Amino acid sequence: MFQEAPSLFAPDEAPAVPLPSGKTPSYIADHRRRLRDRFMAGGAGAMPDYELLELVLFRSIPRRDVKPLARALLDRFGDFNHVLSDTPARLADIDGIGPATITDLKIVEAAAHRLARSKVLKRPVISSWDAVLDYCRTAMAHRETEQFRVLFLDRKNTLIADEEQGHGTVDHVPVYPREIVKRALELNASALILVHNHPSGDPTPSQSDIDMTGQVEAACGALNLNLHDHLVIGKSGELSFRAQGYL
């Protein structure tokens, strides 16, 4: 959880006081300019989560000191990624978060997903494996319900499609092996990678995960398709069926 730490916050930050409506006070404008300049000079790596979150909040809350709001969001959700990926309903529980702010947060989340996806689509999976894992984490790690995706590869192991095959509850998602291999044939794919998330955070596969993977592997074998791996994505890590000896 985000903890109160006075030394963490730079001395140039605007004091957390209520502001009247109207023109943005100069000390708020100066603080925002300094944050933007620091971001442009050093990028996101030069900024802690609360400052990066402030930069996002500037867009939807133009005249208010957003530092207390950024801190409240991090205190509730833990880190920048969790803030972006939580549900609109839970975000709306934070005092000061309205529809415009929720929309902006979700736009940033969607942009992050789109960028991560662009780094892996149409590229060889073997040489971009870290990017594949980053994409799966970005897209699935913080979801509150299970999602099942399939990454389809061509004969050169280039990722040609990434498709959601189903979503379900907090601990179950229906999977249909016949539909997976049918789609692979439609895409003229030669291999595939299964991916699903565990909202509990623990990527350890259940017996039903293992059984389902065996069914998909058998269906693939009958049609000369290669099942490269099955990745289970948790909040703090992932598990590879291939690396763990399940495949």
C-alpha positions as CSV (number, residue, x, y, z in Angstrom):
1,M,0.0,0.0,0.0
2,F,1.0,3.6,-0.6
3,Q,2.4,5.0,2.8
4,E,2.6,8.5,4.0
5,A,6.3,9.6,3.7
6,P,7.0,13.3,3.9
7,S,10.5,13.0,2.4
8,L,8.9,11.4,-0.7
9,F,7.3,14.6,-1.9
10,A,9.4,17.3,-3.6
11,P,9.3,20.7,-1.9
12,D,8.0,22.5,-5.0
13,E,4.6,20.8,-4.8
14,A,1.6,22.9,-4.3
15,P,0.1,22.8,-0.8
16,A,-3.0,20.7,-0.4
17,V,-5.7,23.4,0.1
18,P,-9.1,23.9,-1.3
19,L,-9.2,26.2,-4.3
20,P,-11.9,28.7,-5.4
21,S,-13.4,28.2,-8.8
22,G,-12.1,30.4,-11.7
23,K,-8.6,31.1,-12.8
24,T,-5.9,28.6,-11.8
25,P,-3.7,30.1,-9.0
26,S,-0.2,30.8,-10.1
27,Y,1.4,28.4,-7.6
28,I,-0.7,25.6,-9.0
29,A,0.2,26.6,-12.6
30,D,3.9,26.8,-11.7
31,H,3.8,23.4,-10.1
32,R,2.1,21.9,-13.1
33,R,4.7,23.5,-15.4
34,R,7.6,22.1,-13.4
35,L,6.1,18.6,-13.4
36,R,5.5,18.7,-17.2
37,D,9.1,20.0,-17.8
38,R,10.5,17.3,-15.6
39,F,8.5,14.7,-17.5
40,M,9.6,16.0,-20.9
41,A,13.3,16.1,-19.7
42,G,13.5,12.7,-18.0
43,G,10.4,10.7,-19.1
44,A,8.2,8.6,-16.9
45,G,11.3,6.8,-15.4
46,A,12.2,10.1,-13.7
47,M,8.9,10.4,-11.9
48,P,7.3,8.5,-9.0
49,D,3.8,7.1,-9.4
50,Y,2.1,10.0,-7.6
51,E,3.6,12.6,-10.0
52,L,2.8,10.6,-13.1
53,L,-0.8,10.3,-11.8
54,E,-0.9,14.0,-11.2
55,L,0.0,14.7,-14.8
56,V,-2.9,12.5,-15.9
57,L,-5.3,14.2,-13.6
58,F,-4.2,17.7,-14.8
59,R,-6.1,16.9,-18.0
60,S,-9.6,16.4,-16.5
61,I,-9.2,18.6,-13.4
62,P,-7.8,21.9,-14.8
63,R,-8.0,24.3,-11.9
64,R,-7.7,22.2,-8.7
65,D,-4.7,21.0,-6.7
66,V,-4.7,17.3,-7.6
67,K,-1.9,16.1,-5.4
68,P,-4.2,15.1,-2.6
69,L,-6.4,13.2,-5.1
70,A,-3.4,11.4,-6.6
71,R,-2.3,10.4,-3.1
72,A,-5.9,9.2,-2.2
73,L,-6.0,7.0,-5.4
74,L,-2.6,5.4,-4.7
75,D,-3.5,4.9,-1.0
76,R,-6.7,3.1,-2.1
77,F,-5.4,1.1,-5.1
78,G,-1.6,0.7,-4.4
79,D,0.1,1.8,-7.5
80,F,-0.3,3.5,-10.9
81,N,-1.2,0.4,-12.8
82,H,-3.9,-0.6,-10.3
83,V,-5.4,2.9,-10.5
84,L,-5.7,2.8,-14.3
85,S,-7.0,-0.8,-14.4
86,D,-9.6,-0.8,-11.6
87,T,-13.3,-0.6,-12.4
88,P,-15.1,2.7,-13.0
89,A,-17.4,1.9,-10.1
90,R,-14.6,1.5,-7.7
91,L,-12.8,4.6,-9.0
92,A,-16.0,6.6,-8.5
93,D,-15.9,5.8,-4.8
94,I,-13.0,8.2,-4.4
95,D,-14.2,11.6,-3.4
96,G,-13.3,14.1,-6.2
97,I,-13.3,11.5,-9.0
98,G,-16.1,12.1,-11.6
99,P,-17.0,10.8,-15.0
100,A,-14.5,13.0,-16.9
101,T,-11.6,11.8,-14.7
102,I,-12.7,8.2,-15.0
103,T,-12.9,8.5,-18.8
104,D,-9.4,10.0,-18.9
105,L,-7.9,7.3,-16.8
106,K,-9.5,4.6,-19.0
107,I,-8.2,6.3,-22.1
108,V,-4.7,6.1,-20.7
109,E,-5.2,2.5,-19.8
110,A,-6.5,1.7,-23.4
111,A,-3.5,3.6,-24.9
112,A,-1.1,1.5,-22.7
113,H,-2.8,-1.7,-23.9
114,R,-2.6,-0.6,-27.6
115,L,1.0,0.4,-27.3
116,A,2.0,-2.9,-25.6
117,R,0.1,-4.8,-28.3
118,S,1.8,-3.0,-31.1
119,K,5.2,-4.1,-29.8
120,V,4.3,-7.8,-30.2
121,L,1.9,-8.0,-33.1
122,K,3.5,-9.0,-36.5
123,R,6.8,-9.8,-34.7
124,P,8.5,-13.1,-34.0
125,V,7.5,-14.3,-30.6
126,I,10.8,-15.9,-29.7
127,S,12.8,-12.7,-30.2
128,S,10.2,-10.5,-28.4
129,W,9.2,-12.8,-25.6
130,D,9.7,-10.1,-22.9
131,A,7.5,-7.8,-24.8
132,V,4.9,-10.6,-25.1
133,L,5.0,-11.0,-21.3
134,D,4.7,-7.3,-20.8
135,Y,1.7,-7.1,-23.0
136,C,0.0,-9.9,-21.2
137,R,0.6,-8.3,-17.9
138,T,-0.6,-5.0,-19.1
139,A,-3.8,-6.4,-20.6
140,M,-4.7,-9.0,-17.9
141,A,-2.9,-8.8,-14.6
142,H,-5.3,-6.5,-12.8
143,R,-8.6,-7.7,-14.2
144,E,-11.2,-8.7,-11.6
145,T,-12.6,-11.5,-13.6
146,E,-10.9,-14.3,-15.6
147,Q,-10.1,-13.7,-19.3
148,F,-8.9,-16.2,-21.8
149,R,-6.9,-15.1,-24.8
150,V,-5.2,-16.9,-27.7
151,L,-2.1,-15.7,-29.5
152,F,-2.0,-17.1,-33.0
153,L,1.4,-17.6,-34.7
154,D,2.4,-18.4,-38.3
155,R,5.1,-20.8,-39.5
156,K,7.9,-18.3,-38.6
157,N,6.4,-17.9,-35.1
158,T,5.3,-14.4,-35.9
159,L,2.3,-13.2,-33.9
160,I,-0.5,-12.8,-36.5
161,A,-3.5,-12.3,-34.2
162,D,-4.4,-11.9,-30.5
163,E,-8.0,-12.6,-29.7
164,E,-10.1,-12.9,-26.6
165,Q,-11.8,-16.3,-26.6
166,G,-13.9,-15.8,-23.5
167,H,-14.3,-14.1,-20.1
168,G,-16.0,-15.3,-17.0
169,T,-16.1,-15.0,-13.2
170,V,-13.4,-14.4,-10.6
171,D,-12.3,-18.0,-10.8
172,H,-13.7,-19.5,-14.0
173,V,-13.9,-18.8,-17.7
174,P,-15.4,-21.2,-20.3
175,V,-13.0,-22.5,-22.9
176,Y,-13.9,-24.5,-26.0
177,P,-10.9,-26.3,-27.6
178,R,-12.8,-27.0,-30.8
179,E,-13.5,-23.3,-31.3
180,I,-9.8,-22.4,-30.7
181,V,-8.5,-24.8,-33.3
182,K,-11.2,-23.8,-35.7
183,R,-10.2,-20.2,-35.4
184,A,-6.5,-21.1,-35.9
185,L,-7.4,-22.8,-39.2
186,E,-9.3,-19.7,-40.3
187,L,-6.3,-17.5,-39.6
188,N,-4.0,-20.1,-41.3
189,A,-2.0,-20.2,-38.0
190,S,0.6,-22.9,-37.4
191,A,1.0,-22.5,-33.6
192,L,-0.7,-20.8,-30.7
193,I,-0.1,-19.7,-27.1
194,L,-2.9,-19.8,-24.5
195,V,-3.1,-17.0,-22.0
196,H,-5.4,-16.5,-19.1
197,N,-5.3,-14.5,-15.8
198,H,-6.0,-15.4,-12.2
199,P,-7.7,-12.5,-10.4
200,S,-6.7,-14.0,-7.1
201,G,-3.1,-13.0,-8.0
202,D,-1.7,-16.5,-7.7
203,P,-0.7,-17.9,-11.1
204,T,-0.5,-21.5,-9.9
205,P,-2.7,-23.5,-12.4
206,S,-5.8,-25.3,-11.1
207,Q,-6.5,-28.9,-12.1
208,S,-9.2,-27.6,-14.5
209,D,-6.5,-25.3,-16.1
210,I,-4.3,-28.4,-16.6
211,D,-7.1,-30.5,-17.9
212,M,-8.3,-27.8,-20.4
213,T,-4.8,-27.3,-21.6
214,G,-4.5,-31.0,-22.3
215,Q,-7.7,-30.9,-24.3
216,V,-6.5,-28.0,-26.4
217,E,-3.1,-29.7,-27.0
218,A,-4.9,-32.9,-28.2
219,A,-7.1,-30.9,-30.5
220,C,-4.1,-29.1,-31.9
221,G,-2.2,-32.3,-32.4
222,A,-5.1,-33.8,-34.4
223,L,-4.7,-30.9,-36.9
224,N,-0.9,-30.5,-36.9
225,L,-1.0,-27.3,-34.9
226,N,1.7,-26.6,-32.3
227,L,0.7,-25.5,-28.8
228,H,3.8,-23.5,-27.7
229,D,2.7,-22.6,-24.2
230,H,0.0,-21.7,-21.8
231,L,0.7,-18.6,-19.7
232,V,-1.2,-17.9,-16.4
233,I,-1.0,-14.2,-15.5
234,G,-1.1,-13.1,-11.8
235,K,-0.9,-9.7,-10.2
236,S,2.8,-10.1,-9.3
237,G,4.0,-12.7,-11.8
238,E,3.2,-15.3,-14.4
239,L,3.6,-19.0,-14.9
240,S,4.6,-20.9,-18.1
241,F,3.1,-24.3,-18.6
242,R,6.1,-25.1,-20.8
243,A,8.7,-24.0,-18.2
244,Q,6.9,-25.9,-15.4
245,G,6.7,-29.1,-17.4
246,Y,3.0,-29.2,-17.9
247,L,3.6,-29.2,-21.7
